[in-house]
């Protein structure tokens, strides 16, 4: 049986630990899973890997962690119609907590303390993720309702503008007809008749 290593961490091991943890964050996996993977590769316990990450390596990869979280968020984006289902699924999903597996026949007190610390941290992170998703869903619902109200107001305003436009067209048509009628009245027909003296004179009718 492989014995747990008690020697100091090397720079290469720190780099491997960071790469695996960041990959798990991007893929939406848990840090506990990443610690188990690194532990198998380096013949260390998952608790030891977690302690090394939280106490030393994590501080050196703050920007990498933020970038990995952004990539995870992009991968998890869902259309509005699926948000409610996603919230329900996250709420019902249990926390993925692996069993504490010793690499030798006994546990040390440090292993137990580190493991319990990691479990508490992961549970808190999952709870925060659920709260963020629920908050985002409520925010989208409010925005959707606001857009519906804005659309309704614009539609009513458009109907009012169309009514005013049609009324204006009718007024312009009546005005055009009045102008034509006035012009017809001015263009009166002329005829001639003979007066008492036998002369022709023009008579307007």
PyMOL commands that set and color helices and strands:
alter all, ss='L'
color gray80, all
select helices_A, chain A and resi 11-26+31-42+46-75+80-92+109-186
alter helices_A, ss='H'
color red, helices_A
select strands_A, chain A and resi 190-194+200-204
alter strands_A, ss='S'
color yellow, strands_A
deselect
rebuild
show_as cartoon
